[in-house]
Amino acid sequence: PPAALLAALEGALPRRDLEGRRVVVTAGGTREPIDPVRYIGNYSSGKMGHALALAARQRGAQVSLVTTVAAPDHPGLEVQLVETAEEMLAALRPLLADADLLVMAAAVADFRPARREPAKIRREERERLVVELERNVDVLAELVRGQEHLFRLGFAAEDLDLDARARAKLERKGLDAIFANDISQPGIGLGADDNAGVLLFRDGSRAEFERMPKRMLAERLLDAVVPRLPPRRR
């Protein structure tokens, strides 16, 4: 029947619901240097952020991806490579003035070495190495100030009290929505190909997502977020 054929065709065609929108995505784990050859980092692979950037681009958005790991080659995807939290913040600031959606999927280090040694630390010169850490710049908190035109989606990797901790982060950071996943569950932690979790919105609504490939989850997250974006600016 024509209706069934139309539905099949619509399912096969990519959504273009982000035409005329600008989306900024972050991905990967920041690297905070100890010396010229060592750093403090985390297990984030950038897969979730890259999947979201590709999904947004295929939906018609102009996408800027700020990432700490090599990004997939895709026509029209604007990529900036960074390493530290400070570099990520500096790269993001000029991108937000005309953005409609900020997706902070990057795992930004909470702490960094208080001192960066100018030369390589050599094992033969010491028996112990003590690295003092200090609180890192809060990239997300710095960015959301005065950005009422922007829908802000954050991420939370937790190992207990998933909803409560994610909700607290949403409020603390001034986000519009947050996706939280349980990193204690095998197969959906940092670096995995799959993901699962809960999407919480500022208005109290929530949506749960069972385990699926990150590329598929990226589409589901955009399905939930795009209808909530602010009206297009003229």
C-alpha positions in Angstrom: 0.0 0.0 0.0 1.2 3.6 -0.7 1.2 4.4 3.1 3.4 1.5 3.9 5.7 2.3 1.0 6.0 6.0 2.1 6.8 4.9 5.7 9.5 2.6 4.4 11.0 5.3 2.3 10.9 7.8 5.2 12.7 5.2 7.4 15.4 4.8 4.8 16.0 8.5 4.3 18.2 10.5 6.8 16.5 13.0 9.0 17.2 16.6 8.1 15.7 18.1 11.3 18.9 20.1 12.0 19.0 22.0 8.7 20.1 25.6 9.5 21.3 24.7 13.0 24.8 24.9 14.4 26.0 22.1 16.7 29.1 22.1 18.8 30.3 18.7 20.1 33.2 17.7 22.4 34.8 14.3 22.5 37.6 12.3 24.1 39.4 12.6 27.4 41.7 15.5 28.1 45.4 15.0 28.7 46.9 17.0 31.5 50.8 17.0 31.2 53.2 16.0 34.0 56.2 16.6 31.8 56.9 16.6 28.1 56.3 12.9 27.7 53.8 12.0 30.5 50.3 13.0 31.3 47.3 12.3 33.5 44.3 11.1 31.4 41.3 8.8 31.4 39.9 5.9 29.4 37.6 8.0 27.2 37.9 7.0 23.5 35.8 9.8 22.0 33.5 7.3 20.3 30.3 8.7 21.8 31.1 12.3 20.9 32.2 11.4 17.4 29.0 9.4 16.9 27.0 12.5 18.0 28.9 14.8 15.7 28.4 12.5 12.7 24.7 12.1 13.5 24.1 15.8 13.8 26.0 16.4 10.5 23.9 13.9 8.6 20.8 15.5 10.0 21.9 18.7 8.2 23.6 20.7 11.0 26.8 22.7 10.7 29.0 20.8 13.2 32.1 21.8 15.0 33.8 18.9 16.8 36.4 19.7 19.5 38.2 16.5 20.3 41.3 15.1 21.9 41.5 12.0 19.6 41.6 11.7 15.9 38.1 12.2 14.4 36.4 10.3 11.6 36.9 11.9 8.2 33.5 13.2 7.1 32.6 15.9 4.6 31.6 19.1 6.2 32.7 18.2 9.7 34.8 21.0 11.2 37.4 19.4 13.6 39.7 21.0 16.1 42.2 18.8 18.0 43.1 19.8 21.5 44.7 18.1 24.5 44.1 19.9 27.8 41.0 21.2 29.4 42.3 24.8 29.0 42.8 24.2 25.3 39.3 22.8 25.0 37.8 25.8 26.7 39.7 28.2 24.5 38.6 26.3 21.3 35.0 26.3 22.4 34.5 29.9 23.4 34.3 31.4 19.9 32.1 28.6 18.6 29.1 29.2 20.9 28.0 32.7 19.9 25.9 31.3 16.9 25.4 27.7 18.1 22.1 26.2 18.9 23.2 23.0 20.6 26.3 22.2 22.8 27.0 18.5 23.3 29.6 18.1 26.0 30.5 14.4 25.6 34.2 14.9 26.4 35.6 13.4 29.6 37.4 16.5 31.0 39.9 15.8 33.7 38.7 17.0 37.1 42.3 17.4 38.3 45.6 18.3 36.7 49.3 18.4 37.9 49.9 21.5 39.9 53.3 21.8 38.2 54.4 20.8 34.7 58.0 19.7 34.7 59.9 21.5 31.8 62.1 18.5 31.2 61.5 14.7 31.1 61.5 13.2 34.6 64.1 10.4 34.7 63.6 7.3 36.6 67.3 6.8 37.4 67.4 10.1 39.2 64.8 9.4 41.9 63.3 6.5 43.9 59.8 8.0 44.1 57.7 10.4 42.1 55.0 12.4 43.9 52.6 14.4 41.7 50.6 17.0 43.3 47.2 17.6 41.7 45.0 20.7 41.7 41.4 21.2 40.6 41.1 21.7 36.9 39.2 24.4 35.1 35.5 23.5 34.9 34.9 23.8 31.1 31.2 23.2 31.2 30.5 25.6 34.0 32.6 28.3 32.3 30.7 27.9 29.0 27.1 27.9 30.1 27.1 31.3 31.6 25.1 33.8 29.6 24.2 31.3 26.9 20.4 31.3 27.1 20.1 30.9 23.3 22.0 27.6 23.6 20.6 24.1 24.5 23.2 22.5 26.7 23.5 18.7 26.8 26.0 17.2 29.3 27.2 13.7 30.1 27.8 12.0 33.5 29.8 8.8 34.0 28.7 7.4 37.4 29.1 4.1 39.3 26.3 4.5 41.8 23.2 6.7 42.5 22.9 7.3 38.7 19.8 9.5 38.7 20.6 11.5 41.8 24.2 12.3 40.9 23.3 13.1 37.3 20.4 15.4 38.5 22.8 17.2 40.9 25.3 17.7 38.1 22.6 19.0 35.8 21.6 21.6 38.3 25.1 22.5 39.4 26.3 23.0 35.8 23.2 24.8 34.6 22.4 22.3 31.9 19.2 21.7 29.9 19.7 17.9 29.8 22.2 15.3 30.9 22.9 11.7 29.8 24.2 9.5 32.5 25.6 6.0 32.1 26.6 3.4 34.7 30.4 2.8 34.2 30.3 -0.2 36.6 28.3 -2.2 34.0 30.5 -4.2 31.7 30.4 -3.2 28.0 29.1 0.3 28.4 32.0 2.1 30.2 34.5 4.5 28.8 36.1 3.2 25.6 33.3 0.7 24.9 31.5 0.4 21.5 28.1 0.3 23.2 26.3 2.5 25.7 23.2 2.6 27.8 21.8 5.0 30.3 19.2 7.6 31.2 18.6 11.1 29.7 17.3 13.6 32.3 15.8 17.0 31.4 15.6 20.2 33.4 11.8 20.0 33.5 12.1 16.6 35.4 11.3 14.3 32.5 13.5 11.4 31.7 14.1 8.7 29.1 15.9 5.4 29.5 18.0 3.8 26.8 18.9 0.1 26.7 22.3 -1.0 25.5 23.0 -0.3 21.9 25.8 0.8 19.6 26.9 4.4 20.3 26.1 5.5 16.7 22.5 4.3 17.2 22.3 5.9 20.7 23.5 9.2 19.1 20.4 9.1 16.9 18.1 8.4 19.8 19.6 11.2 21.9 19.1 13.7 19.1 15.6 12.4 18.6 14.9 13.4 22.2 16.8 16.7 22.2 16.1 18.3 18.8 12.4 19.0 19.5 13.4 21.0 22.6 15.9 23.3 20.8 15.2 27.0 21.0 13.5 28.6 18.0 15.9 29.3 15.1 17.3 32.8 15.2 17.0 35.1 12.2 
